[in-house]
């Protein structure tokens, strides 16, 4: 918390794709992946049960990104905590692009499909240190 404000996000959802890595000069890296969260509701007129999916763009950094890339794949369920960050950039055509992302600060694997020793014992939790954050 800073100056009486709070920017904190908590999500549980399923990966919409595998983690995509990007490496920088100097050894730092980031991983990006979409996360789907669902809200189930009933249409009051028809009584039909409906599901609304919201997509979130997640960003993990450095060691956390490497862990996510190694153990997570599309469809896996994960709990994340982080903060909302908006950014903009110039596209190749000269237009300004905008995006809103969740910068992940902690995560817990809730289900993973990859068969590996790391997850045979159950959930895996990772909290990032200040050194992992921008």
URRA-V709327 format. One record per pair of residues at least 24 apart in sequence whose C-alpha atoms are under 10 Angstrom apart, sorted by the first residue. I is the first residue (numbers start at 1). J is the second residue. D is the distance in Angstrom with one decimal. If there is no record, write none. Layout:
i=(I & I)
j=(J & J)
d=(D & D)
//
This chain:
i=(6 & 7 & 7 & 7 & 7 & 8 & 8 & 8 & 8 & 8 & 8 & 8 & 8 & 9 & 9 & 9 & 9 & 9 & 9 & 9 & 9 & 9 & 10 & 10 & 10 & 10 & 10 & 10 & 10 & 10 & 10 & 11 & 11 & 11 & 11 & 11 & 11 & 11 & 11 & 11 & 11 & 11 & 12 & 12 & 12 & 12 & 12 & 12 & 12 & 12 & 12 & 12 & 12 & 12 & 13 & 13 & 13 & 13 & 13 & 13 & 13 & 13 & 13 & 13 & 13 & 13 & 14 & 14 & 14 & 14 & 14 & 14 & 14 & 14 & 14 & 14 & 14 & 15 & 15 & 15 & 15 & 15 & 15 & 15 & 15 & 15 & 15 & 16 & 16 & 16 & 16 & 16 & 16 & 16 & 16 & 17 & 17 & 17 & 17 & 17 & 18 & 18 & 18 & 18 & 18 & 18 & 18 & 18 & 18 & 19 & 19 & 19 & 19 & 19 & 19 & 19 & 19 & 19 & 19 & 19 & 19 & 19 & 20 & 20 & 20 & 20 & 21 & 21 & 21 & 21 & 21 & 21 & 21 & 21 & 22 & 22 & 22 & 23 & 27 & 28 & 28 & 28 & 28 & 28 & 29 & 29 & 29 & 29 & 29 & 29 & 29 & 29 & 30 & 30 & 30 & 30 & 30 & 30 & 30 & 30 & 30 & 31 & 31 & 31 & 31 & 31 & 31 & 31 & 31 & 31 & 31 & 31 & 31 & 32 & 32 & 32 & 32 & 32 & 32 & 32 & 32 & 32 & 32 & 32 & 33 & 33 & 33 & 33 & 33 & 33 & 33 & 33 & 34 & 34 & 34 & 34 & 34 & 35 & 35 & 35 & 35 & 35 & 35 & 35 & 36 & 36 & 56 & 56 & 56 & 57 & 57 & 57 & 57 & 57 & 57 & 58 & 58 & 58 & 58 & 58 & 58 & 58 & 58 & 59 & 59 & 59 & 59 & 59 & 59 & 60 & 60 & 60 & 60 & 60 & 60 & 60 & 60 & 60 & 61 & 61 & 61 & 61 & 61 & 61 & 61 & 61 & 62 & 62 & 62 & 62 & 63 & 63 & 63 & 63 & 64 & 64 & 64 & 64 & 64 & 64 & 64 & 64 & 64 & 65 & 65 & 67 & 68 & 68 & 68 & 70 & 70 & 70 & 71 & 71 & 71 & 71 & 71 & 71 & 71 & 71 & 71 & 72 & 72 & 72 & 72 & 72 & 73 & 73 & 73 & 74 & 74 & 75 & 75 & 75 & 76 & 76 & 76 & 76 & 76 & 76 & 77 & 77 & 77 & 77 & 77 & 77 & 78 & 78 & 78 & 78 & 78 & 78 & 78 & 78 & 78 & 79 & 79 & 79 & 79 & 79 & 79 & 79 & 80 & 80 & 80 & 80 & 80 & 80 & 80 & 80 & 80 & 81 & 81 & 81 & 81 & 81 & 82 & 82 & 103 & 103 & 104 & 104 & 105 & 105 & 105 & 105)
j=(83 & 82 & 83 & 84 & 85 & 81 & 82 & 83 & 84 & 102 & 103 & 104 & 105 & 80 & 81 & 82 & 83 & 84 & 102 & 103 & 104 & 105 & 79 & 80 & 81 & 82 & 83 & 102 & 104 & 106 & 107 & 35 & 36 & 37 & 56 & 78 & 79 & 80 & 81 & 82 & 102 & 107 & 36 & 37 & 38 & 77 & 78 & 79 & 80 & 81 & 107 & 108 & 109 & 110 & 37 & 38 & 54 & 55 & 56 & 75 & 76 & 77 & 78 & 79 & 80 & 110 & 38 & 55 & 73 & 74 & 75 & 76 & 77 & 78 & 79 & 110 & 111 & 55 & 56 & 58 & 72 & 73 & 74 & 75 & 76 & 77 & 78 & 55 & 56 & 57 & 73 & 74 & 75 & 76 & 77 & 72 & 73 & 74 & 75 & 76 & 68 & 69 & 70 & 71 & 72 & 73 & 74 & 75 & 76 & 58 & 59 & 60 & 65 & 66 & 67 & 68 & 69 & 70 & 71 & 72 & 73 & 74 & 59 & 65 & 68 & 69 & 59 & 60 & 61 & 62 & 65 & 66 & 68 & 69 & 61 & 62 & 65 & 62 & 62 & 61 & 62 & 63 & 65 & 132 & 60 & 61 & 62 & 63 & 64 & 65 & 66 & 132 & 59 & 60 & 61 & 62 & 63 & 64 & 65 & 66 & 69 & 58 & 59 & 60 & 61 & 62 & 63 & 64 & 65 & 66 & 67 & 68 & 69 & 57 & 58 & 59 & 60 & 61 & 65 & 68 & 69 & 101 & 102 & 103 & 57 & 58 & 59 & 60 & 68 & 69 & 73 & 74 & 58 & 59 & 74 & 101 & 102 & 74 & 75 & 76 & 77 & 78 & 80 & 102 & 75 & 77 & 100 & 101 & 102 & 84 & 99 & 100 & 101 & 102 & 103 & 82 & 83 & 84 & 100 & 101 & 102 & 103 & 104 & 85 & 101 & 102 & 103 & 104 & 105 & 102 & 103 & 104 & 105 & 106 & 107 & 128 & 132 & 133 & 103 & 104 & 105 & 128 & 131 & 132 & 133 & 134 & 128 & 131 & 132 & 133 & 126 & 128 & 129 & 132 & 104 & 105 & 106 & 107 & 126 & 127 & 128 & 129 & 132 & 104 & 132 & 126 & 107 & 109 & 126 & 114 & 116 & 118 & 109 & 112 & 113 & 114 & 115 & 116 & 118 & 119 & 124 & 109 & 111 & 112 & 113 & 114 & 112 & 113 & 114 & 112 & 113 & 111 & 112 & 113 & 109 & 110 & 111 & 112 & 113 & 114 & 108 & 109 & 110 & 111 & 112 & 113 & 107 & 108 & 109 & 110 & 111 & 112 & 123 & 124 & 125 & 106 & 107 & 108 & 109 & 110 & 111 & 125 & 104 & 105 & 106 & 107 & 108 & 109 & 125 & 126 & 127 & 105 & 106 & 107 & 108 & 127 & 106 & 107 & 133 & 134 & 128 & 133 & 129 & 130 & 132 & 133)
d=(8.9 & 8.1 & 5.4 & 6.5 & 9.1 & 7.0 & 5.7 & 4.7 & 7.1 & 9.3 & 9.7 & 9.8 & 9.6 & 7.9 & 5.5 & 5.1 & 5.4 & 7.0 & 7.6 & 9.1 & 8.7 & 9.6 & 7.4 & 5.7 & 4.5 & 6.7 & 8.6 & 9.6 & 9.4 & 9.4 & 9.5 & 8.7 & 9.2 & 7.5 & 9.2 & 8.1 & 5.7 & 5.3 & 6.6 & 8.8 & 9.8 & 9.5 & 8.4 & 6.7 & 9.3 & 7.1 & 5.7 & 4.4 & 6.5 & 9.1 & 9.6 & 9.4 & 9.8 & 8.7 & 4.8 & 7.7 & 9.7 & 9.4 & 9.4 & 8.9 & 8.2 & 5.5 & 5.8 & 6.8 & 8.6 & 9.3 & 9.3 & 9.7 & 9.4 & 7.5 & 5.2 & 5.3 & 4.4 & 6.4 & 9.0 & 9.5 & 9.2 & 9.6 & 9.6 & 9.6 & 8.1 & 6.9 & 4.9 & 4.9 & 5.6 & 6.6 & 7.7 & 8.4 & 9.5 & 9.8 & 8.6 & 5.4 & 6.2 & 8.5 & 10.0 & 9.4 & 6.7 & 4.3 & 7.3 & 9.2 & 9.1 & 7.4 & 9.9 & 9.9 & 6.9 & 4.6 & 4.9 & 8.5 & 9.2 & 9.5 & 9.3 & 9.4 & 8.1 & 9.2 & 10.0 & 6.8 & 5.2 & 8.7 & 9.5 & 7.2 & 6.9 & 8.1 & 9.7 & 9.1 & 9.7 & 7.4 & 9.8 & 9.4 & 9.5 & 9.8 & 7.5 & 8.1 & 9.8 & 7.4 & 9.7 & 9.9 & 9.5 & 9.0 & 8.4 & 7.7 & 5.6 & 8.8 & 9.9 & 9.0 & 8.6 & 5.9 & 4.9 & 8.2 & 9.4 & 7.2 & 8.2 & 9.8 & 6.7 & 5.6 & 4.4 & 5.8 & 8.9 & 8.5 & 5.7 & 8.2 & 10.0 & 8.1 & 5.7 & 5.1 & 6.2 & 8.0 & 9.8 & 8.4 & 4.9 & 7.5 & 9.6 & 7.7 & 7.2 & 7.2 & 5.6 & 4.7 & 6.5 & 8.9 & 8.1 & 9.5 & 9.3 & 9.4 & 9.8 & 9.6 & 6.1 & 5.4 & 6.8 & 8.7 & 9.6 & 9.6 & 9.5 & 9.0 & 5.9 & 8.9 & 9.2 & 9.6 & 9.9 & 9.3 & 9.1 & 9.6 & 8.9 & 8.7 & 9.8 & 9.9 & 9.2 & 9.4 & 8.4 & 6.9 & 7.1 & 9.8 & 8.6 & 7.2 & 4.9 & 6.1 & 8.7 & 9.0 & 9.9 & 9.4 & 9.2 & 5.7 & 4.8 & 6.1 & 6.7 & 9.8 & 6.8 & 6.1 & 5.0 & 6.0 & 9.4 & 8.7 & 6.3 & 5.4 & 7.6 & 9.2 & 9.6 & 9.3 & 8.9 & 8.9 & 8.4 & 8.0 & 8.9 & 8.7 & 9.9 & 6.2 & 6.9 & 8.4 & 9.3 & 9.2 & 6.0 & 8.5 & 9.8 & 8.4 & 10.0 & 7.3 & 8.9 & 8.9 & 8.7 & 8.8 & 7.3 & 8.2 & 6.9 & 9.8 & 7.8 & 9.6 & 9.7 & 8.9 & 9.3 & 9.0 & 9.8 & 8.9 & 9.6 & 9.9 & 8.8 & 7.1 & 8.3 & 6.4 & 8.7 & 7.9 & 8.0 & 8.1 & 9.8 & 8.1 & 8.8 & 6.1 & 7.5 & 7.2 & 7.3 & 7.1 & 7.4 & 9.2 & 8.8 & 9.0 & 8.2 & 8.2 & 8.0 & 7.7 & 5.6 & 5.0 & 6.6 & 9.2 & 9.0 & 6.6 & 5.2 & 5.0 & 6.8 & 9.5 & 7.0 & 5.8 & 4.6 & 5.0 & 6.8 & 8.5 & 9.5 & 9.7 & 9.8 & 8.3 & 5.5 & 5.1 & 6.4 & 6.8 & 9.8 & 9.1 & 6.4 & 7.6 & 5.7 & 4.3 & 6.5 & 8.7 & 9.7 & 9.6 & 9.8 & 5.7 & 5.1 & 6.2 & 9.1 & 9.2 & 6.6 & 8.7 & 8.8 & 9.6 & 8.4 & 9.1 & 8.2 & 9.2 & 8.7 & 7.8)
//
